[in-house]
């Protein structure tokens, strides 16, 4: 059988079965190595107040929010772009 991608859409290599994570958008269970991970920092303080506190030299903690998306939701949200047939097999 021909295949589209060198990794077959996974990053597990020879590791066997990987754990499942839930898509943050649609709730589908996706293997952890196939899911697209999106992390962002969220401030726990109001932006107007945090600007004043930073000027005073205060340390503001941030919360790191990690979300996993299935491939179809990642394409829909623009996290992953659709690539041409030749470039699908190559990683950047």
C-alpha positions in Angstrom: 0.0 0.0 0.0 1.3 3.5 -0.8 1.4 5.9 2.1 1.1 9.7 2.2 3.5 10.4 5.0 6.8 9.0 6.1 5.7 8.9 9.7 2.2 7.7 8.8 0.8 10.6 10.8 2.3 9.5 14.1 5.5 10.3 16.0 5.7 7.1 18.1 8.4 5.3 16.1 8.7 1.7 17.4 7.1 2.5 20.8 4.0 0.4 20.5 0.7 1.8 21.7 0.5 5.4 23.0 -2.0 6.9 25.4 -5.1 8.7 24.3 -6.0 12.3 24.8 -9.3 14.1 24.3 -9.6 16.8 21.6 -10.3 20.2 23.2 -12.7 21.1 20.4 -14.8 18.1 19.5 -14.0 15.6 22.3 -12.7 12.8 20.0 -10.1 10.4 21.6 -6.8 10.8 19.7 -3.5 9.1 20.3 -1.1 11.5 22.1 1.6 11.3 19.5 -0.9 12.0 16.6 -2.7 14.9 18.4 -1.6 18.5 17.7 -0.6 20.2 20.9 -1.2 23.9 21.4 0.2 25.7 24.5 -0.3 29.3 25.6 0.4 31.4 28.6 -2.5 32.8 30.5 -2.1 35.7 33.0 -4.0 35.3 36.2 -4.2 39.1 36.6 -6.3 41.7 34.8 -4.3 43.2 31.8 -4.7 46.8 33.1 -3.7 45.9 36.6 -0.8 43.8 35.3 0.7 46.7 33.4 0.8 48.8 36.5 2.3 46.0 38.6 5.0 45.3 36.0 6.0 49.0 36.0 6.5 48.7 39.8 8.7 45.6 39.3 6.3 42.9 40.6 6.6 39.3 39.5 3.3 38.1 37.9 2.7 34.3 37.7 1.3 32.9 34.5 -0.6 29.7 33.9 0.4 27.5 31.0 -2.7 26.1 29.2 -2.1 23.0 27.1 -4.8 21.9 24.6 -4.7 18.9 22.3 -6.6 18.9 19.0 -7.4 16.1 16.5 -6.1 16.6 13.0 -9.4 17.7 11.5 -10.0 20.4 14.2 -6.4 21.6 14.0 -6.8 22.1 10.3 -10.1 23.9 10.8 -8.7 26.2 13.4 -5.5 26.9 11.4 -3.1 25.3 13.8 -1.9 23.0 11.0 -1.8 24.0 7.3 -2.8 21.7 4.4 0.4 20.9 2.4 1.0 19.7 -1.1 1.5 16.0 -1.8 5.3 16.2 -2.2 5.8 18.2 1.0 3.6 16.0 3.2 6.3 13.3 3.5 9.0 15.8 4.7 9.2 17.3 8.2 10.5 20.8 8.8 
